[in-house]
Amino acid sequence: MNKLIVIKRKWIIAQVMFCIAMMLLAGSSIQYANWVDRKSNESWCDLINFYTDYYNQNPPATELQRRQADLMHDQAKALGCTEQTIK
């Protein structure tokens, strides 16, 4: 009877350890996905910065350029770019 109790206890400990390992794996996967998303947004913010600087030096002259500048401004806000990025 004692052997059965010891085996059950070891099995329960193994299951708990497995669950903890899976939770840690899931948490680290979520952290990694968030990090990749932030890096991607930063890359887009850099591109938007480039065009923002260009349009600050050369104001949009045509309706199409004004529309493009407005869309970039809206996209910068949606990506969470800083106010320095938007200008």
Sequence and secondary structure as in RCSB ss.txt:
>XXXX:A:sequence
MNKLIVIKRKWIIAQVMFCIAMMLLAGSSIQYANWVDRKSNESWCDLINFYTDYYNQNPPATELQRRQADLMHDQ
AKALGCTEQTIK
>XXXX:A:secstr
 HHHHHHHHHHHHHHHHHHHHHHHHHHHHHHHHHHHHHHHHHHHHHHHHHHHHHHHHS   SHHHHHHHHHHHHH
HHHHT  HHHH 
